[in-house]
Amino acid sequence: MLWGVGLAAPRSCVADLSRNCSLSLGWCAGPEEPPPAFYGGEIVAFPLSGGGGTMAALGSDSWWKKTLYLTGGALLAAAAYLLHELLAIRKEEELDSKDAIILHQFSRPRNGVPSLSPFCLKMETYLRMADLPYQNYFDGKLSPQGKMPWIEYNHKKVSGTEFIIDFLEEKLGVNLNKHLGPHERAVSRAVTKMVEEHLYWTLAYCQWVENLHETQKMVSLFGPFSDLLKWIFCHLTKGIVKREMYGHGIGRFSEEEMYTLMEKDMRTLAGLLGDKKYIMGSTVSTVDATVFGHLAQAMWTLPGTRPERLIKGELINLAMYCERIRRKFWPEWHHDDDNTLYESEESSEASKTYSPLQDFSFYSRTETFDEEGNSISQTPDTDYTGHSLFDSDVDMDEYRDHEQCK
């Protein structure tokens, strides 16, 4: 009997590493978050055909050819095992989540942006907005529901960003929406659903289909086969996104029609924001984590695309909004291509120094910790240089003054 050797990943993926000396892939996608984690699987063997054993299946070939075949099969099995070890970027281990928020999410990309996933960026930004200390964990393991991100708290696992936020509000008493009235809460939820169920898909199309080559450069995978693995991962994700977009319905339109829908959504957000600091007024609320998580993809991960040109051009108030949130809640996030138009004179010099985000970190807005666990004082409104990060550093008055000087 002939046998194949392959890698089985968490979401019903089997990478055939041995049949005909080629690499074939199959995948069953889950809901909500198309970009999957392509590691953490198991090595499996499966029969290729019936027969009287391997040697019989080799037919009348000479003994040295049979030996070569068997040796090659053993080497393929060894290669599959090594590939599995390379893909297991974070070894699974027991986590003590007692009174601690463990945030499971995808690994940091190479371009300094916290995440290529709008939902992961939304969740981590929310934790910072609510000033909840948390521990990042980049194990690539999906939740029992097949979702990413997800959290563990007091040994309870919760997935789905909406359910995570509800859970934390109930357990920890935090509420970013307590200043909102019934009408504002209704508007906030409507905006959230527009962004997550409509705008998300058009941005995903731009990120994982049209602009796949640039996205592939940002994906973080390491090892001797990293380029090959990134190519496989990105093209696999492209197929998943296209299939799920078709199932959603938005993928049945032409590319131009999809971008028309995207532009309508972004113009709606720009009109709703207006001259305000945040979507619902002068105070941050949960919807800001959602909107920022998605607009940040257009702002910093889609160079030269229509979403980026729109947000940095005609809808400049959305770009100012993204910068405002980035500086207040992500003081360690500095981007290589920062546009000084969005910066105050006070902070422009500091932002020229690129500081990559940490993979493993215990984070709090008011207090951070070094590798030995020693406390490092830091206030919510200053970065590590001591420069101010107040909201007033980036507002529409600054932009109007800049336009009048042209």
N, C-alpha and C positions, 0 to 999 in steps of 0.2 A: 504494500500500500504506500502511495506517495503522500507526503505530508507537507503542509505549508507552515511557515512561521510568520507571525505578525504581531503588531502592537495594538491592543485594545484599549482605547481611551474612555474616560468616564461617560461620554455622551454617545455611546453605541457606535464608536468609530473603530474600524479595523484597518490598519495599514499593512497590506500584504507585502512582506519584505523578501519573499523567496520565489514565488511562482514565476517561471520564465525569466528570472533575473531582472524583474521590473518592479516598479513601485506603483501599486494601485490603492485607491482610497475609497472608503464608503463612510457616510456620516448620516446620523439621524439628529436633526436639530431640535432644540427645546425652545420654549417661549421666551419672550421679552428681550433677551440680550443676544443678538446674533454672533458677535465676535467670541469664539469659544476659546477655552484654555487647551492648548494642544500638548499636554503633558500629564503625567500622573496616571498613565494607563498600566496595563499588564501585558506581559508576553504570553501569547497563546499559540497553540499548534492546532491545525485542523486538517482533516483528511482531504486529499484532492481526488482520489478515485479508489475504487475497490481493486482487489487483486491479491496475488499471492506473496505479499511482502515486498519490501523495497528492492531487494536484489533481483527478484523475479520481474519486477516492473521495469528494471533496467534492460531486460531483454537479453540479447545475445552479445552485448558489448563485452569486450575483453576485460579481464580482471583489473587491469590498471585503470581503465576508464571507470569501472564501477567504484574503485577506491577513490578516484578523483571526484566523482559525483558525491560520494558520502562525505569526503573531506570538505568539499565545497558547501554541502548542506550544514555541516557542523560549524564552519566559519560563518555562514549566514546567520545561524542561530546565535553564535557569539556576538556577531555584529548587532543583531536585534536587541540582545541584552544590553550591550553598551549604549545603543541608541536610547533604550528605555532609561538608563541611568542618566544620560545627558539631558533627556527631556524632563526628568524629575528634578526641577530646579530647586524646589524646596522639599526636603524630606518631611514626610508626614510625621507629626509627633503630637503627643498629648499636650493640650493647652489648658492652663488653669485660668478660666474666665471668671473666677469668683470676684465680683465687684469690679470687673474690668471689661471694657468694650473691646472685643477683638474684631477688627474689620478685615474680612477676606476680600481681596480684589485682584485684578490683573496687575502684572508687573509694570513698573514705570517705563514709559517709552524713552527713546534715546534723545529726544529733542528738548528735554527739560520740562515738558508739560506733565502734570501729575498723572493723567490717564487719557488713553484714546477712547475710553468708554464714557459717554455722557452720564450714565447712571452711577458709575464708580466715582466720578468727579463730583456729581451731585451729592452723594452720600458723605464723602469726606468733607466737602465744603459745609454741609449741614452740621456735622459734628463740630467743626470749627466755629460756625456761627452760634451754635448753642453752647459753646465753651465746654464741651464734654471731652475729657482726656480719653484717648483711644490708642490701641496698638495695631499698626498695620501688619498684615500677614499675607505675603504674596506666594501662597502655596499652589495657586492655580486650581484648587479643588472647588468644584461647584457645590452649591447647597443641595440638600436632599431633593428640592424641587427643580434642580438643574439650572439655577440662576446665579448670577453674579452682578453686584456684590451681595454679601450676606454677613451677618454678625453673630457672634456668640457673646452672651452675657449671663453670668451665673449658670453656666452649663446649658443654657437654652439657646437654640439656633433659630434665627429669624431671617427670612429672605424676602425680597421685594422691597424696594425703597419706601413705598408708602406704608407697608406694614411695619418696617423697621422704625420709621419715625413715630407711628402710633404706639409701638411697643415702648420706645424710649420715653415718650411723653407720659405714658402710664406709670412706668417703673421709676423714672427719675424726676418727674414733675417739671420737665422743661416744656416750654411752649413759645415758639417764635411768633405765633399768630394771636397771642392774647390781646394785642392792641387793635385787632381787626373786628369790625362789626359783622353782623350776619350777611349783609350785602357784599362786603369786601371779601369775606371768606368764600362766598359763592363765586365771585369773580376770580379769586385766586385759584380755586379748584378748576374752573373752566379753562384758565390759561395753562395750568399744569397739564391738563389732558390734551389740549391743543399741541403743546410742545412735545409731550412724550408719545402721543399716539399719531401725530401727523408730521410735525417738523422733523422729528427724529429720523423718520424713514428717508426723507429727502437728503438729510445730512449724511446718513449711513450710505446712501447710494453714491454720493460724491466722494466719500471717504474710502469705501471698500470696492467700488466698481470703477468710476471714472478716474479717480486719482489714486488708484491702487499702487502705482509705481512709487509715488512719494510716501504713501502710508507704509509701504514695505520697509523703507529706510528708517522709519521711526520705531518699528517693532523691535522689542528687546529680547533677543535670544542669543545665547553664547555657546561656544564650543566649536570643535573642528568642522561640524556640519551646519553651522548657524545659518549661512546663506541659503543652503538648500532647504532647511527647516522653515525659514522665514518665507521662502517662495511657496512652499507647500501650504503653510498656515494661511498666508494671505489669499491664495487662490481658492483654498477651501472655504475661507470666510466669504469670499466674493460669491461663490455659488450659493452658500447659505443665505446671504443677504438678498440675492436676486430671487431665490425661491420663496423666502418668507415675505418679501415685498409683493410678490405676485399673489400669495395667499391673502395678504392684507387687502389687496386691491389696488393700492397706489402704484404697484409695479406693473400694472397693465397699461399704464399711460406711456406716452413717448417721453424721451428725455426732456424735451422742451416743455412739455406739459407738467412734468414733475418739478422742474425748476420754476415754473410759473406759480405752482402751489407753494413752494418754498419761499419765494419772494413775497407772496401774500402774507404768509405767517410771520416773516421777519418784519414786514411793514406794520403788521398789527401790533407786534411787540414794541416797535419803535414809537408808534402812536400812543400806545398805552403808557409807556414810560415817560414820554415827553421830556420835560425839564426836571422831573423828580430824580432823587438820588437812587431810589429803589422802585421796584414795580408797583408796590402798594403805597408808596409815600416816602417819608423821610426816615423810616425805620425798617430794618431788614426783616423779612419774613420767609417762611418756608419756600414759597414760590421762587424766591431769588436764587436759592440753591439749585432748583430745577432749571431755571432759565440760564443761569450762568454755566451750569454743566454742559448744556447744549451749545450755547453761543460761543463758548470757549473753543469748541472744536472748529467752528468757522473762523475764529479769530487767530488761532495759533497752530492748527494742524492741517489746514487746507491751503497751502501757499499757491497764489495765482488763480484760484478757482472763483467761480461766480459768487459763492457765499462770502468769501473773504473780501472780494472787491466791493460787494454791497455793504458789508458791515463797516468797512474802513473808508467807505466813500460816502454815499448818499445817506446811509443810516448811521452817521457818526455818533449819535447819542448812545447807540448800543455798544460801540467800541469804548466810549468813555465809561459806560456802566460796567463793562467787563474789567477794565483797568481799575476802577474804583474797588470792586470786590477783590480782585487779585491782590492789590496792595494792602488792603485791610486784613484779609483773612489768610493770605499766603505770603507772608513777609520774606520767606526764603526762596520764593519762586522768582527767578530773574530770567528774562528771555534775551537771547543773543540779538534778535532783530527788533528790539524795542523802538517804537517810534517816539521821538522826543515831543511830538505834538501832544501826546497823552500824559506827559510828565511835568511835574513842577520843577523849577530850577533847582530846588533844594535836594530833590531825590534823583535827578538825572545822572549825576556822577556815580552814585552808589549802584544804580541799576546796570552800569556797564560791566560790572564784575559778575560773571556767570557762576552760579553756585548750584550744582546739581542737587535734586531732591534726594533725600535718603530713602533707601528701600525699606529697611527695618527701622522703625522709630516709635518712641512713645511721645505723643504730641499733646500739648495743651496750649491754648492761646496765651495763657498767662504764665506758663512755666514750661520749659523744655528740659530734657535730660540728656546728658552725654552718654557715651557708651558704657561708662562705669555706673550709671544711674545717679550721678551727682546733679543736683538741681542747678539750672542756669536761669537767672532772672531775665524776664522779657515781658514787656507790657503789650497789650493787644494793639496799641496804636503806634508802635515804633518797630523798625526792623533791627537787624543785628548791628547796624552802624549807629543807631540812635536817631536816625532821620524820621521825621514825622510821616505817619501814614493816615492822617485824618482824612475823612471823606472830602473835606473842603479843598484838599490838594488837587483833586480832579473833579471839576464840575463844569457845567455848560457855560458859565460866565468866562472861564478861562478860554474856552474854545471860541466864543464870540469875539473876545479881545484879539485872539490870534487871527481870525478872519478879517477884522477891521484893519489890521496892520499890513495885510497883503496889498 
